[in-house]
């Protein structure tokens, strides 16, 4: 698992970390039951503040992708195959709508969007 954070990015470091961890889960590089490094260890490895890692981990917990346990354990639970609740599907749909709207506003055509969507889908497990 290689994490690259860009301090010059407009995206905050905690969000960059959370997004990359989500991608690792989606690609199957992090599987259900795997344990993430402790907050302190991850912060040291990445050369960032402990609170930045903590914020990332809490965001992943709120999304239902990890479970935070006492003694700084963060366990992957997002790779579980389960029946998605309607509200979970709606959350994803609601998150996609503004991204798609912006793409169309920038002039991307429907066929380009479909092609892009399929290209991205191939990256996941």
Secondary structure, 3 states (H helix, E strand, C coil): CCCCCCCCCCCCHHHHHHHHHHHHHHCCCCCCCCEECCHHHHHHHHCCCHHHHHHHHHHHHHCCCEEEECCCEEEECCCCCCCCCHHHHHHHHHHHHHHHHHHHHCCCCHHHHHHHHHHHHCCCC
